[in-house]
Amino acid sequence: MLKRNHFRFKKVLPLFALLLLLPILSVTVSAAYGPEAEPAPSGAYLKYTVTFKKPEDAAALAYSYEVLKKLDYTIEEGDMLEYDVRCDTERDGLGAVDGRINGITIEIRGIPGIADQNGLIGHTLADLSEYCYDQWYHRVLNIAITEEEADVIPDGKVTVGKKFTEIQLGVHPMGTEEFDFTAVMLYDNIVITNNGVVKYVIFQEADDLVLSDIKHLHGNGYTTSKVELLEFTPEQIESFTEEAASRELASIAASEEASRQKESQDKAREEASVKASEEQASRDAASREAAEAAEAGNADEGGGGMWLVIACVGGVVLIVIAVVVIFVVTGSKKKSK
């Protein structure tokens, strides 16, 4: 009986051990792939601020690009461009790292086949907001396109063996024609890796960039942009999020105030239009009354003149009759003498 129970215990023991290990394994996996795997919110960062002020009648096209530094790196098969990014604005076209590849003289954004681990294209138009809005996103872009891969990609271009000559930050929002906002992006750990090994450091620490080398490349003419090399503490990163929320609330308040002002202006214009119509109607009525009075006056004047003529004619007739009577009487008297 004791042996049987011992045997059962030996069979159950691994199950108990597995149950005890599950929480440990869960914590380990969470640490590797959960929030703890995000970049530590401290150290040197690039802060990229872009303000869009676009006329209402302009087309839905806005962009801005900055050159961070010149590179001298030959792309090899298996190379990846990796970086961390965080945005304070939830929309498309923000958070991209771009770069020029010599030999084909084109930027990453124009090379078909380049995409990150979530299938998001390498073009600066990509919508990364699901991953980088108000949180850190570690992005991995396959920048090494072989001849075999280029053959099966429409308009494919080979990048393996080409020189990576310039690294850029780019923004290119296209989701709406309403361009009147400021976006702030943070970048860190911009490197080229191969099989997880860092081969080329573009930016990790403040010493990796010379501030004077950062140049504005080009924009659409309706943007202002600025790249800063800063060091943030965890508290400052938290305030970055708070600023985003505060700016969003301020934007909503401004929009509501603008709507109220527009309603007030529309109401004032409507009231002014009604008043103007009433005044015009009053003026028209006064004009009609004046015209009728003038017409009545003319009629009265015409009647008086007619009676005057009749009176004059009547007087003349009476005078003539009197003269004739006097003449006849006088003549009769003369004959009788």
Secondary structure as a PSIPRED ss2 file (coil, helix, strand):
# PSIPRED VFORMAT (PSIPRED V4.0)

   1 M C   1.000  0.000  0.000
   2 L H   0.000  1.000  0.000
   3 K H   0.000  1.000  0.000
   4 R H   0.000  1.000  0.000
   5 N H   0.000  1.000  0.000
   6 H H   0.000  1.000  0.000
   7 F H   0.000  1.000  0.000
   8 R H   0.000  1.000  0.000
   9 F H   0.000  1.000  0.000
  10 K H   0.000  1.000  0.000
  11 K H   0.000  1.000  0.000
  12 V H   0.000  1.000  0.000
  13 L H   0.000  1.000  0.000
  14 P H   0.000  1.000  0.000
  15 L H   0.000  1.000  0.000
  16 F H   0.000  1.000  0.000
  17 A H   0.000  1.000  0.000
  18 L H   0.000  1.000  0.000
  19 L H   0.000  1.000  0.000
  20 L H   0.000  1.000  0.000
  21 L H   0.000  1.000  0.000
  22 L H   0.000  1.000  0.000
  23 P H   0.000  1.000  0.000
  24 I H   0.000  1.000  0.000
  25 L H   0.000  1.000  0.000
  26 S H   0.000  1.000  0.000
  27 V H   0.000  1.000  0.000
  28 T H   0.000  1.000  0.000
  29 V H   0.000  1.000  0.000
  30 S H   0.000  1.000  0.000
  31 A H   0.000  1.000  0.000
  32 A H   0.000  1.000  0.000
  33 Y H   0.000  1.000  0.000
  34 G C   1.000  0.000  0.000
  35 P H   0.000  1.000  0.000
  36 E H   0.000  1.000  0.000
  37 A H   0.000  1.000  0.000
  38 E C   1.000  0.000  0.000
  39 P C   1.000  0.000  0.000
  40 A C   1.000  0.000  0.000
  41 P C   1.000  0.000  0.000
  42 S C   1.000  0.000  0.000
  43 G E   0.000  0.000  1.000
  44 A E   0.000  0.000  1.000
  45 Y E   0.000  0.000  1.000
  46 L E   0.000  0.000  1.000
  47 K E   0.000  0.000  1.000
  48 Y E   0.000  0.000  1.000
  49 T E   0.000  0.000  1.000
  50 V E   0.000  0.000  1.000
  51 T E   0.000  0.000  1.000
  52 F E   0.000  0.000  1.000
  53 K E   0.000  0.000  1.000
  54 K C   1.000  0.000  0.000
  55 P C   1.000  0.000  0.000
  56 E C   1.000  0.000  0.000
  57 D C   1.000  0.000  0.000
  58 A C   1.000  0.000  0.000
  59 A C   1.000  0.000  0.000
  60 A C   1.000  0.000  0.000
  61 L C   1.000  0.000  0.000
  62 A C   1.000  0.000  0.000
  63 Y C   1.000  0.000  0.000
  64 S E   0.000  0.000  1.000
  65 Y E   0.000  0.000  1.000
  66 E E   0.000  0.000  1.000
  67 V E   0.000  0.000  1.000
  68 L E   0.000  0.000  1.000
  69 K E   0.000  0.000  1.000
  70 K E   0.000  0.000  1.000
  71 L E   0.000  0.000  1.000
  72 D E   0.000  0.000  1.000
  73 Y E   0.000  0.000  1.000
  74 T E   0.000  0.000  1.000
  75 I C   1.000  0.000  0.000
  76 E C   1.000  0.000  0.000
  77 E C   1.000  0.000  0.000
  78 G C   1.000  0.000  0.000
  79 D E   0.000  0.000  1.000
  80 M E   0.000  0.000  1.000
  81 L E   0.000  0.000  1.000
  82 E E   0.000  0.000  1.000
  83 Y E   0.000  0.000  1.000
  84 D E   0.000  0.000  1.000
  85 V E   0.000  0.000  1.000
  86 R E   0.000  0.000  1.000
  87 C E   0.000  0.000  1.000
  88 D C   1.000  0.000  0.000
  89 T C   1.000  0.000  0.000
  90 E C   1.000  0.000  0.000
  91 R C   1.000  0.000  0.000
  92 D C   1.000  0.000  0.000
  93 G C   1.000  0.000  0.000
  94 L C   1.000  0.000  0.000
  95 G C   1.000  0.000  0.000
  96 A E   0.000  0.000  1.000
  97 V E   0.000  0.000  1.000
  98 D E   0.000  0.000  1.000
  99 G E   0.000  0.000  1.000
 100 R E   0.000  0.000  1.000
 101 I E   0.000  0.000  1.000
 102 N C   1.000  0.000  0.000
 103 G C   1.000  0.000  0.000
 104 I C   1.000  0.000  0.000
 105 T C   1.000  0.000  0.000
 106 I E   0.000  0.000  1.000
 107 E E   0.000  0.000  1.000
 108 I H   0.000  1.000  0.000
 109 R H   0.000  1.000  0.000
 110 G H   0.000  1.000  0.000
 111 I C   1.000  0.000  0.000
 112 P C   1.000  0.000  0.000
 113 G C   1.000  0.000  0.000
 114 I C   1.000  0.000  0.000
 115 A E   0.000  0.000  1.000
 116 D E   0.000  0.000  1.000
 117 Q C   1.000  0.000  0.000
 118 N C   1.000  0.000  0.000
 119 G C   1.000  0.000  0.000
 120 L C   1.000  0.000  0.000
 121 I E   0.000  0.000  1.000
 122 G C   1.000  0.000  0.000
 123 H C   1.000  0.000  0.000
 124 T C   1.000  0.000  0.000
 125 L C   1.000  0.000  0.000
 126 A C   1.000  0.000  0.000
 127 D C   1.000  0.000  0.000
 128 L C   1.000  0.000  0.000
 129 S H   0.000  1.000  0.000
 130 E H   0.000  1.000  0.000
 131 Y H   0.000  1.000  0.000
 132 C H   0.000  1.000  0.000
 133 Y E   0.000  0.000  1.000
 134 D C   1.000  0.000  0.000
 135 Q C   1.000  0.000  0.000
 136 W C   1.000  0.000  0.000
 137 Y E   0.000  0.000  1.000
 138 H E   0.000  0.000  1.000
 139 R E   0.000  0.000  1.000
 140 V E   0.000  0.000  1.000
 141 L E   0.000  0.000  1.000
 142 N E   0.000  0.000  1.000
 143 I C   1.000  0.000  0.000
 144 A C   1.000  0.000  0.000
 145 I C   1.000  0.000  0.000
 146 T C   1.000  0.000  0.000
 147 E H   0.000  1.000  0.000
 148 E H   0.000  1.000  0.000
 149 E H   0.000  1.000  0.000
 150 A H   0.000  1.000  0.000
 151 D H   0.000  1.000  0.000
 152 V C   1.000  0.000  0.000
 153 I C   1.000  0.000  0.000
 154 P C   1.000  0.000  0.000
 155 D C   1.000  0.000  0.000
 156 G C   1.000  0.000  0.000
 157 K C   1.000  0.000  0.000
 158 V C   1.000  0.000  0.000
 159 T C   1.000  0.000  0.000
 160 V C   1.000  0.000  0.000
 161 G C   1.000  0.000  0.000
 162 K C   1.000  0.000  0.000
 163 K E   0.000  0.000  1.000
 164 F E   0.000  0.000  1.000
 165 T E   0.000  0.000  1.000
 166 E E   0.000  0.000  1.000
 167 I E   0.000  0.000  1.000
 168 Q E   0.000  0.000  1.000
 169 L E   0.000  0.000  1.000
 170 G E   0.000  0.000  1.000
 171 V E   0.000  0.000  1.000
 172 H C   1.000  0.000  0.000
 173 P C   1.000  0.000  0.000
 174 M C   1.000  0.000  0.000
 175 G C   1.000  0.000  0.000
 176 T C   1.000  0.000  0.000
 177 E C   1.000  0.000  0.000
 178 E C   1.000  0.000  0.000
 179 F C   1.000  0.000  0.000
 180 D E   0.000  0.000  1.000
 181 F E   0.000  0.000  1.000
 182 T E   0.000  0.000  1.000
 183 A E   0.000  0.000  1.000
 184 V E   0.000  0.000  1.000
 185 M E   0.000  0.000  1.000
 186 L E   0.000  0.000  1.000
 187 Y E   0.000  0.000  1.000
 188 D E   0.000  0.000  1.000
 189 N E   0.000  0.000  1.000
 190 I E   0.000  0.000  1.000
 191 V E   0.000  0.000  1.000
 192 I E   0.000  0.000  1.000
 193 T E   0.000  0.000  1.000
 194 N E   0.000  0.000  1.000
 195 N C   1.000  0.000  0.000
 196 G C   1.000  0.000  0.000
 197 V E   0.000  0.000  1.000
 198 V E   0.000  0.000  1.000
 199 K E   0.000  0.000  1.000
 200 Y E   0.000  0.000  1.000
 201 V E   0.000  0.000  1.000
 202 I E   0.000  0.000  1.000
 203 F E   0.000  0.000  1.000
 204 Q C   1.000  0.000  0.000
 205 E C   1.000  0.000  0.000
 206 A H   0.000  1.000  0.000
 207 D H   0.000  1.000  0.000
 208 D H   0.000  1.000  0.000
 209 L C   1.000  0.000  0.000
 210 V C   1.000  0.000  0.000
 211 L H   0.000  1.000  0.000
 212 S H   0.000  1.000  0.000
 213 D H   0.000  1.000  0.000
 214 I C   1.000  0.000  0.000
 215 K E   0.000  0.000  1.000
 216 H E   0.000  0.000  1.000
 217 L E   0.000  0.000  1.000
 218 H E   0.000  0.000  1.000
 219 G E   0.000  0.000  1.000
 220 N C   1.000  0.000  0.000
 221 G C   1.000  0.000  0.000
 222 Y C   1.000  0.000  0.000
 223 T E   0.000  0.000  1.000
 224 T E   0.000  0.000  1.000
 225 S E   0.000  0.000  1.000
 226 K E   0.000  0.000  1.000
 227 V E   0.000  0.000  1.000
 228 E E   0.000  0.000  1.000
 229 L E   0.000  0.000  1.000
 230 L E   0.000  0.000  1.000
 231 E E   0.000  0.000  1.000
 232 F E   0.000  0.000  1.000
 233 T C   1.000  0.000  0.000
 234 P H   0.000  1.000  0.000
 235 E H   0.000  1.000  0.000
 236 Q H   0.000  1.000  0.000
 237 I H   0.000  1.000  0.000
 238 E H   0.000  1.000  0.000
 239 S H   0.000  1.000  0.000
 240 F H   0.000  1.000  0.000
 241 T H   0.000  1.000  0.000
 242 E H   0.000  1.000  0.000
 243 E H   0.000  1.000  0.000
 244 A H   0.000  1.000  0.000
 245 A H   0.000  1.000  0.000
 246 S H   0.000  1.000  0.000
 247 R H   0.000  1.000  0.000
 248 E H   0.000  1.000  0.000
 249 L H   0.000  1.000  0.000
 250 A H   0.000  1.000  0.000
 251 S H   0.000  1.000  0.000
 252 I H   0.000  1.000  0.000
 253 A H   0.000  1.000  0.000
 254 A H   0.000  1.000  0.000
 255 S H   0.000  1.000  0.000
 256 E H   0.000  1.000  0.000
 257 E H   0.000  1.000  0.000
 258 A H   0.000  1.000  0.000
 259 S H   0.000  1.000  0.000
 260 R H   0.000  1.000  0.000
 261 Q H   0.000  1.000  0.000
 262 K H   0.000  1.000  0.000
 263 E H   0.000  1.000  0.000
 264 S H   0.000  1.000  0.000
 265 Q H   0.000  1.000  0.000
 266 D H   0.000  1.000  0.000
 267 K H   0.000  1.000  0.000
 268 A H   0.000  1.000  0.000
 269 R H   0.000  1.000  0.000
 270 E H   0.000  1.000  0.000
 271 E H   0.000  1.000  0.000
 272 A H   0.000  1.000  0.000
 273 S H   0.000  1.000  0.000
 274 V H   0.000  1.000  0.000
 275 K H   0.000  1.000  0.000
 276 A H   0.000  1.000  0.000
 277 S H   0.000  1.000  0.000
 278 E H   0.000  1.000  0.000
 279 E H   0.000  1.000  0.000
 280 Q H   0.000  1.000  0.000
 281 A H   0.000  1.000  0.000
 282 S H   0.000  1.000  0.000
 283 R H   0.000  1.000  0.000
 284 D H   0.000  1.000  0.000
 285 A H   0.000  1.000  0.000
 286 A H   0.000  1.000  0.000
 287 S H   0.000  1.000  0.000
 288 R H   0.000  1.000  0.000
 289 E H   0.000  1.000  0.000
 290 A H   0.000  1.000  0.000
 291 A H   0.000  1.000  0.000
 292 E H   0.000  1.000  0.000
 293 A H   0.000  1.000  0.000
 294 A H   0.000  1.000  0.000
 295 E H   0.000  1.000  0.000
 296 A H   0.000  1.000  0.000
 297 G H   0.000  1.000  0.000
 298 N H   0.000  1.000  0.000
 299 A H   0.000  1.000  0.000
 300 D H   0.000  1.000  0.000
 301 E H   0.000  1.000  0.000
 302 G H   0.000  1.000  0.000
 303 G H   0.000  1.000  0.000
 304 G H   0.000  1.000  0.000
 305 G H   0.000  1.000  0.000
 306 M H   0.000  1.000  0.000
 307 W H   0.000  1.000  0.000
 308 L H   0.000  1.000  0.000
 309 V H   0.000  1.000  0.000
 310 I H   0.000  1.000  0.000
 311 A H   0.000  1.000  0.000
 312 C H   0.000  1.000  0.000
 313 V H   0.000  1.000  0.000
 314 G H   0.000  1.000  0.000
 315 G H   0.000  1.000  0.000
 316 V H   0.000  1.000  0.000
 317 V H   0.000  1.000  0.000
 318 L H   0.000  1.000  0.000
 319 I H   0.000  1.000  0.000
 320 V H   0.000  1.000  0.000
 321 I H   0.000  1.000  0.000
 322 A H   0.000  1.000  0.000
 323 V H   0.000  1.000  0.000
 324 V H   0.000  1.000  0.000
 325 V H   0.000  1.000  0.000
 326 I H   0.000  1.000  0.000
 327 F H   0.000  1.000  0.000
 328 V H   0.000  1.000  0.000
 329 V H   0.000  1.000  0.000
 330 T H   0.000  1.000  0.000
 331 G H   0.000  1.000  0.000
 332 S H   0.000  1.000  0.000
 333 K H   0.000  1.000  0.000
 334 K H   0.000  1.000  0.000
 335 K H   0.000  1.000  0.000
 336 S H   0.000  1.000  0.000
 337 K C   1.000  0.000  0.000
